[in-house]
Amino acid sequence: MTRIVPLDDAHTLPIWRQPVVLLFVMAAALPVAFSTWSALLNNFVIEVAGFDGSDIGWLHTVREIPGFLAVGVIAIIIFMREQVLGLISLMLLGVATAVTAWFPTMGGILTITMLSSIGFHYFETVNQSLQLQWIDKRRAPQVLGWIVAAGSAATLVVYILIERLWEVLELSYNQVYLISGGFTALVALFCLIAYPQFESPNPQVKKMILRKRYLLYYALQFMSGARRQIFVVFAGFMMVEKFGFEVHEMTRLLMLNLVANMVFAPLIGKAVGHWGERRALIVEYVGLIAVFLAYGGVYFFGWGLLIASALYVIDHLFFAMALALKTYFQKIADPGDIAPTAAVAFTINHIAAVFLPALLGYLWLISPAAVFMLAAGMALVSLLLALLIPRYPEPGYETIFSRGLAAPAE
């Protein structure tokens, strides 16, 4: 019989069975499948399925549909605990990733991508909710930074194996997808069996809610989703299409990203805790404006591989600062709003993601630089929104215009 443990009593369990450790285990398991899929994707679809910029845009549009439908999590958690839903979703991601190479056609790739994406997005929705419920507000930025680092470390091990063994053992896409996806699925199954189900002291609202005082958070999520799609879809595609990166070369670049995340994510978490969310997000968005403008320079001025690779790594680091958006919401949210708002926010985050990749895929065929200029404009809008965040956000003081208790003096 499944054991239910109140969150306040979880400290009596062995360390490896405590809720924060489970968050770390899930954080390590997710990218083994997802990041491997991402690392091989551009080479796989170009070499095996003959994709062009338009095709890759449609692929990512299909991949983001489940994210747009993440609000459906609210209906599922009426009948299933969030923790269970998260682990089942993680298992689905692993299984779908494992069989990706079995469907090397446009229709097959789109279908299996849809299934893996359901697992990924539903897991991420629930995982974000559990993180904000299970981690104390005072420790959240630092712990979230360490969780990012843990995921990067796990992925780094996988990428080292791919980079070292891809050519030596003449690995196939099928072998790598089977191993990485199978590992994630088995870890999810282990967690489902080995861990008790943790009961949060604050029951979650199990219906869709939209609160006016969360409006700034919704707007930041929308812009984050739109802007991030350009990086996810086209930055890696540029490295393969323009510079002819092969699998092991793309993997090396991603490994460099992971090492940077392992080193800097905990420091970023500490910085968010020290600076506050407002300053951290301002730094992120100013940095992203510069990076996207520089991406455009790669096409306008013919900048070479070294600059493009450096931009790719810097881009990744700035996105790690997005944990500040999570902790901003944690500070302004009613405790019972976390689960439904995580689902609503994930849907809002993916509104643009459903149509933007396909549309920008056509723009890419005309002018890749224009795609990155558009991303810089989106980062500018995000910067203007970040300026509305108070130095000390809390319920009733969600924006600089909110009426609430005065913030303590700095």
HELIX and SHEET records of a PDB file:
HELIX    1   1 LEU A    7  THR A   12  5                                   6    
HELIX    2   2 ILE A   15  ARG A   17  5                                   3    
HELIX    3   3 PRO A   19  GLU A   47  1                                  29    
HELIX    4   4 GLY A   53  PHE A   68  1                                  16    
HELIX    5   5 ALA A   70  GLY A   72  5                                   3    
HELIX    6   6 VAL A   73  ILE A   76  1                                   4    
HELIX    7   7 GLU A   82  ALA A   98  1                                  17    
HELIX    8   8 THR A  100  TRP A  102  5                                   3    
HELIX    9   9 MET A  106  TRP A  134  1                                  29    
HELIX   10  10 ALA A  140  LEU A  165  1                                  26    
HELIX   11  11 TYR A  173  ALA A  194  1                                  22    
HELIX   12  12 LYS A  212  TYR A  214  5                                   3    
HELIX   13  13 LEU A  215  ILE A  230  1                                  16    
HELIX   14  14 PHE A  231  ALA A  235  3                                   5    
HELIX   15  15 GLY A  236  GLU A  241  1                                   6    
HELIX   16  16 VAL A  247  TRP A  275  1                                  29    
HELIX   17  17 GLU A  277  PHE A  300  1                                  24    
HELIX   18  18 LEU A  305  ALA A  320  1                                  16    
HELIX   19  19 LEU A  323  ILE A  332  1                                  10    
HELIX   20  20 PRO A  335  ASP A  337  5                                   3    
HELIX   21  21 ILE A  338  ASN A  349  1                                  12    
HELIX   22  22 ILE A  351  ILE A  366  1                                  16    
HELIX   23  23 PRO A  368  ALA A  386  1                                  19    
SHEET    1   A 2 ILE A   4  PRO A   6  0                                        
SHEET    2   A 2 GLN A 197  GLU A 199  1                                        
END                                                                             
